[in-house]
């Protein structure tokens, strides 16, 4: 534990400020298979990738470390989770609890549609900021588009590129026929 905390502190300059958080997170998630190394990796990812992490309360930090560590057990890299939490707490204006719940919701959505959780999380990290214009419905819009991507076999980014062409009237008129042909319906 000392070697891992020393390495964390060298990497972050946190000077021991998160040592107790990492130990507590590991203890609270041991049943899920989280090791101290994984709790430390989650904490470091959050520290370096989630801008508002260091400004959060200790209980919010602990909760995010625990969630990030557990999501890692489902194959979602801690760095990807931290990037997503950053998008959620900055671009989407969520608080820590809302962002944590949304991260779990993305996992559940991936499982229900038969998509690898790591793929779902990576796609959100890549496209999350594009969904910010949807406001409170951003995550719903992302999940719906991801499900459409799964059903059509078109990559999420391809669907995003198509949908961006509908932002103007002329662009919409030009591309509606192509979308109807691809999706097999009058949209």
N, C-alpha and C positions, 0 to 999 in steps of 0.2 A: 504494500500500500504506500509506503514512504517513497519508493522509487517512482511510482506512478504520480503521486501528488507533486513530487519535486519536478517531474517532467512537465506536468500541467502548469505549474507555477512559472517555470521557465518560458513556456510557450505563450502564456497569457499575461504574465507580470502581475497576477492577482495576489501574490504574496500570502497565500494561505486562506484568503477570504472565502473560498469555495470548498475547502477540505471537508468540513462538516456536511455540506450539502451532498457531496459525492458519496460519503460514507452512508448517510441517511437514505439517499436514493437507492443505493445498492441493497441496504437492509430491507427497504420497503418493496423491492421488486425481485428479491431473490427467488420467490416462488415462480416468477415468470422466466427464470433462467439468466437474469442479469448479473454479470460479474462486476467487480470493482473497476476493472479496466474499461468495460463498456459504459459504466456510469460516468467515468472520467472522460471518455471520448465524447459522450453526449454533452457533458458540461462544457467541454472545450468547444465543440461545434456551436453550441448556443452562445457562448461567450464571444466567439469570433464572427458568427454569421447572423445573429439576431440582434439588431441594433439596440432594441429597448430592453434586452435581457438584464443588463446590469442595473437598470433603473427600477426593476420590478421588486416587489416585496420578496423576502426570503421564502415565504410559503409558495408564492407563484413560481419562483425560480425552481424550488424543489419539485413542484408538480410538473413543470415542463421538462426537467431532467428525467423524472420518472417516466413520463409519456414518451419522450424521445428514446430512452433506453429500451422500453418495451416495444416500441415500433421497430427498433433495430432487430429485435428477436423475430419480427415478421418479415425481415429482409429489407427494411427501409433504412438506408444509411443515415446515420445521425446528421451528417452535413446536409443532406436533402431535407430532412425534417426541419432542421434549423433554418434553412433557406425558406421553406414554406411558412414557418412561423413568422419569419421576418416579413414576408409578403402580407400575411394575414394581419399582423400588428401595425404595419405601416400603410401599405396601399389600400387594404380593406378596412382599416380602422377598428379592428377587433381588440378586445382586451385579452390578457393572457388566458383566462378561463375559456373564452369563446374560441380562441385560436387552438387551444388544446382539444376542445370538443370537436372542432372542425377537422383537426388532424385525425382523430379517431373515426370521424364520419367518412373521411376519404378512404381509410382502411376498410371500413364496413362496405362502402360502395364498391370498392375494387373486388372484395370477396364475393359480393352478391352478383356482380356482372361477369365474374370469371376472368378478371384481369389481375396480373401479378401486382401486389401492393407496391413493390418498388417501382414498377412502370407507372402506376397511377400517381405516385408521389413525384416522380421525376417529371412527368408531363405537367403536373401542377406547378412545379418549380420553374419549368421552362415557359409556361404560358400564363401563370397566375397574374402577373401585372397587366396583361392584356384584358383580363376579366374585371379589373378594378372599375371600369366604367359601368358595370352592371350593379354596383353598389351592394346592397344587402342580398341580392340574388346571385352574386358572382359565383359562389360555390355551387349553387343549384345549376347555373348555366354551364359551368365547367363539367359537372357530373353528367348532365344531359348530353353535352357535346361528346364527352368521352364514351358514353354509351352508344351514341350514334356512330362514332368512329369504330367501335367494336362491331356493331351490326353491319356496317357497310364495308369494313375492311380498309377504309381510308384512314390514314394516320391523322391524329388529332391536329397537327400543324397544318395539314392539307385542308381540313375542314375550317380551321381558323382563317386560312388564306382566302378560302371561298367566302366565308361570312364577312370578312373585312371589305369585300367588293360590294357589299350591299349597303354601305354607309352613305352612298349618294344615290339619288334617283336613277341617274343614267347607268351607274354601275350595277344597280339592282336589276334594271330592265335587261341589261346585256347578259347577266349571269344567271337569271332565274331559270331560263331554259336548260342550261347545263346542269344546274342543281336538280331540277325536276327529273332529268334523264338519269342522273347518277343515283338518286334516291328513290326513283320509281313512283313519283306521286306529284300531285299538283300543290306546290308550295308557294 
